[in-house]
Amino acid sequence: VDDGKWDAVRTVLAQSPVVELWKTGNSKNWIRAAALSAGDPELIELSEDLSSALQLTDQYVYDNNFIYFQPGNGKVKTKEPKDQIAVAKNKLKAIIASL
């Protein structure tokens, strides 16, 4: 993110095992499936939060890829995707700790 390699960040997000946690739907999201199977509301919420953080990370880096062609101030966002990556890491740690 700091180097502005937006495509590289999106490539990591789009590859297994990360992509299954946010983009492929609930059928392939093994963390969400485990949470639903266990009936654990906290784990379900953590899996949803993880998915959301990864989606937001992707959206921020996608937007950065095209920022120069969009209306507005043209400011590249690096803090926001890094913040979402940190959220995703924390949620994943919490999920691992609860399994």
C-alpha positions in Angstrom: 0.0 0.0 0.0 2.8 2.4 0.9 4.4 1.9 -2.5 1.2 2.5 -4.4 1.1 -0.9 -5.9 -2.7 -1.1 -6.1 -2.9 -4.0 -8.5 -0.5 -6.1 -6.4 -2.6 -5.5 -3.3 -5.8 -6.4 -5.2 -4.1 -9.5 -6.5 -3.3 -10.7 -3.0 -6.9 -10.0 -2.0 -8.2 -12.0 -5.0 -6.2 -15.1 -4.4 -6.9 -18.1 -2.3 -7.2 -18.4 0.7 -8.0 -14.7 1.1 -10.6 -14.4 -1.6 -12.8 -17.0 0.0 -13.1 -14.8 3.1 -14.8 -11.9 1.4 -15.6 -12.2 -2.3 -16.8 -15.7 -3.2 -20.0 -15.7 -1.2 -21.0 -17.6 1.9 -20.8 -21.0 0.3 -16.9 -20.8 0.0 -16.3 -18.8 3.1 -15.1 -21.5 5.5 -14.9 -19.2 8.5 -18.5 -18.1 8.1 -19.6 -21.7 7.5 -17.8 -22.8 10.7 -19.4 -19.9 12.6 -22.9 -20.7 11.3 -22.4 -24.4 12.0 -21.3 -23.7 15.6 -24.2 -21.3 16.0 -21.8 -18.9 17.6 -23.1 -15.3 17.2 -19.7 -13.7 18.2 -17.9 -15.8 15.6 -20.5 -15.0 13.0 -20.1 -11.3 13.7 -16.3 -11.6 13.5 -16.5 -13.4 10.1 -18.8 -10.6 8.8 -16.4 -7.9 10.1 -13.4 -9.6 8.5 -15.3 -9.9 5.2 -16.3 -6.2 5.4 -12.7 -5.1 6.2 -11.3 -7.0 3.2 -14.0 -5.6 0.9 -13.2 -2.0 2.1 -9.5 -2.6 1.6 -10.2 -3.7 -2.0 -12.5 -0.8 -2.6 -9.9 1.8 -1.4 -7.1 0.4 -3.5 -9.4 0.1 -6.5 -10.4 3.7 -6.1 -6.7 4.7 -5.8 -6.0 3.0 -9.1 -8.4 5.5 -10.9 -8.2 8.5 -8.6 -6.5 10.7 -11.2 -9.4 10.2 -13.6 -12.2 10.9 -11.1 -13.7 14.2 -10.1 -12.6 15.5 -6.7 -9.3 16.4 -5.0 -7.4 13.5 -6.5 -6.0 12.5 -3.2 -4.6 8.9 -2.9 -5.7 7.1 0.2 -3.1 5.0 2.0 -4.3 5.4 5.6 -7.7 3.9 4.9 -6.7 0.7 3.3 -4.0 0.1 5.9 -6.5 0.7 8.6 -8.8 -1.9 7.1 -6.0 -4.4 6.7 -5.3 -3.9 10.4 -9.0 -4.4 11.2 -8.9 -7.6 9.1 -5.8 -8.9 10.9 -7.3 -8.2 14.3 -10.6 -10.0 13.4 -8.7 -13.0 12.0 -6.7 -13.2 15.2 -9.8 -13.1 17.2 -11.4 -15.8 15.0 -8.4 -18.1 15.4 -8.3 -17.6 19.1 -12.0 -18.6 19.4 -11.7 -21.8 17.3 
